[in-house]
Amino acid sequence: MAIGFAIHKAKRKVSPDLVARYRTLPVANISDVMSRIAGTNRLRPMHRGGWLGGPALTVKTRPGDNLMVHKAIDLAQPGDVIVVDAGGVLVNAIIGEIMSTLAEKNGVSGFVIDGSIRDAGAIRAGAFPVLAAGVAHRGPYKDGPGEINCTISIDGMIVEPGDLIVADDDGVLCVPHDDAEAICKLTEAKKATEEKAIEQILAGTSDRRWVDEALQRLGCEFKD
C-alpha cells in the first residue's frame, strides 16, 4: 500500500454551464457573498491578467517535486484547472514555460500553485492563467510522492476535486461544488447591486447619508 502516492478517480465536477455563468462575476463579489473569509490572498496572477475558472483537478505533491503535476497534465480534461498543493515552499519551481505550454495545448484552463513557478517573463507575457505564491529559478525534482484528485489545502483554502476554481486580477477562490449554484445566484444579485450603485454615482444621485448614520451609531464624536 502506497501511502501518499496515489492517483484517485474523480467523482464529480461543476458543470461547464455553471462555469460560464461565473465568467461574468468578479472574484471580489464572490468573496463578499462568501462572507469575506474564503480564498487566499497570498497567491497572485503570474500571467498578464484575465479570468480563470473551471473544475479543480487537485494535486498534492512533495515541495519542490512536480512528477504528479506532469501526470495531472496528461489526465486533465479540457476546462480543468490544475490546483497544486506544494506546501507553500518557494525554493524550487513547480512549473515553467514548457509545462504551461503543454497544459494550454491540452485544453487546461490554468494553474493554481501553492509554490513557485519559473520562466516568469514568458508566463507574464502570456494570457494562459497561472496563479502562484512565488518565483524561483531552481528547477523541480521528479521523484514523488504525491496524490491526484485528493483533498488539498492552498494557504488554508480547502479544495476538493471538482470544486469550482475562480480567479482574476484580485486573486483566487474555491467555491465548494455543492454550494456553487447558490453562490452564483447570490453573486449575480450582488453584482447587479454594485452596478446600480455605480450608475447612481455617475448620475450624481448617490445617497451618502449612511456614512454619517454609521458614525453616529458607532459613537463617533464631531469636534471643533
N, C-alpha and C positions, 0 to 999 in steps of 0.2 A: 504494500500500500504506500503510494507516494503522497506524503503529507506536504501540502503547499505547492504541489507541482501537478496540475491537472487542467484539462480543458472540459468545461461543463457545457451542456446543451442549453441554449437559450430557450426559455419557455413562454415569453411574452414580449411584446414591444408596442409602443404607441404607434397609432396608425399614421400613414402619410397625410391623410386629410387633416388630422389634428395638428400635425407639424406645420402644415401650410397655413392654418389659422394663426398659429403663434408667430409666423413670419412678420406680421404687421404690428406686433406688440413689443414695445420697448422693454428691455430687461428691468429697467427701473420701475416700470409699472407692475410687472410681475412680482418684483421684490416687495413692493408696497402691499400688494394683495396677500403675499405670504408673510405678513406681519413684520417685515424688515429684519428678520432674523435668519433667513435662508441664504444659502450660497456661500461664496468665499470672495474676499477682496484681494487675496494675495496673487492669484493667477491673472495675468494680463495678456491682452492680444499681442502676439508677436508678428502677425501679418499686417498688411496695410489698412485693415479695418473692414467692417461689414458684419453681417448677421451670420450666425451659425445655429443650426437646430437639427435635431434628429434623435432617434433612439440610441441609448447608450450601449455600446459594446465594451464591457468593462475588462480591465486588465490590472492585475496586481503583480508587481514584479519586484525582485530584489533591487534596491537602489543601485543605479548605475548599470543595470543589465537590461537589454532590450530584446532578448530572444523571443519572449512571449508577445512582444509588440509586433515583431515580424510575423508571427503566426496569426495574430489578430488581423493584420492587413490582408492576409490570404483568406481568412474566414469571413471578413466583413461583407455585408450585403450593401448594395448602393443605398446611400442615405444614412448609413450608420455613422455615429460619432464615436471614435475610439477614445475612451477615457482611461487614463493610466495613473494608477496609484504607485508612484515610485518613491513613496515615503517622504517626499519633500526635500530630498537630498539633492544638492545642486552641483556636486563635484564633477559628475560625468553626464554628458548629454544623452538623452534617450532617443531622440530622432534628429535628423538633419535634412538637408535638401533632397537627398536620394530617397529616403523613406517617405517624405511628404509628397514628392513627385509620384512615387508608386501608388500611394494611397489615393491621391487625387485621380490618377489614371484608372484606378479600380472603382471609382464612384463613392469613396468615403467622403462624408460631408466635412470632416475636420478632426482635429485632435484637441483634447484637453489633457494636460500633463502636469501632475504634481511633481515636478522635477525640471531639469534643464533641457534646452534644445541647443543645437549649434547651426552653423551656416545661417546666422541670424540675418545677415544682409540680404541673402537670397529670399528667405522666408518673408522678411519685412517688405520686400519689393513685390511680393505676390499677393493674390487675392485668396489663396487657399487658407481657410481659417486654422490657426494654431494658437492656442492659449496655453501658457506655461508659466512656471514660477521663476525661471531664470535662464541664463545663457552660460554655457561652458564650452571651451574649445576641446576639452578632453573627450575622447570617444567612449562609447559604451562597451561593456562586455557582453558576451553571448553564451552564457553558461546556465541560465536559470538560477533558481527555480522561479515559479510564478504560476498564476492561475488566470484563466479566461472565463468570463461570464460568472463572476462571483461578486459578492457584496464588497464594495471598496469604500474608502474614506478619502476625500480630496480636501485637505486642510480642514477637516471636521465636517465636511459636507458628505453625507451618506448617499451613495449611488448604487442602485440595484440594476441588474441587467434589464434593458428595455425601458427604463425611465426616460423621460424627455430631458435632453440637454438643450439649453438655450443660452446664447451668448451674443453680446455685441460690444461696442467700444467701452461700455461701462463695466463689463465683466461677465461672469458665468454663473448660471443657476442650474440646479437639478430640480425638475418638477416630478414628484412621485407619479408613477404610472396610474395608480387608482384615483388620484386627485386631479389629473391633468385636464379633464373635461371641465370640471367645476372651476378650477383656477383660470382656465381660458375664458369662461363666461364672465367671471368677476373682473378679469383684467381688461376685457373688451369694454366693460362698463366704466372702469377706471380711466381708460384711455379717452373715452368719449367725454367724461367729465373734465379732464385736463384740456382737451381740445376746445371745449366750450369756454373754459377759463382764459385761454389764450385769445380767443375771439373777443371776449369782453375787454381784455387789456388793450387790444389793438383798437377797439371801438371807443375806448375811454369810459366804459361803463362798469369797470371792475369795482366791487364793493369791498373796501378795505377796513370796514368797521370791526371786523373780527380781531384785528391786531390789538386795538385798544381794549376790546372786551376781554381778551385773553390776559392782557397785562393787569387789568383791574381784578379779574378773578384770581390771579396768582399773587396779588398783593403788592404789585409794583407801585412805588411812590414817584410822583412827578414833583421835583423840587425846583425852586427858583435858583 
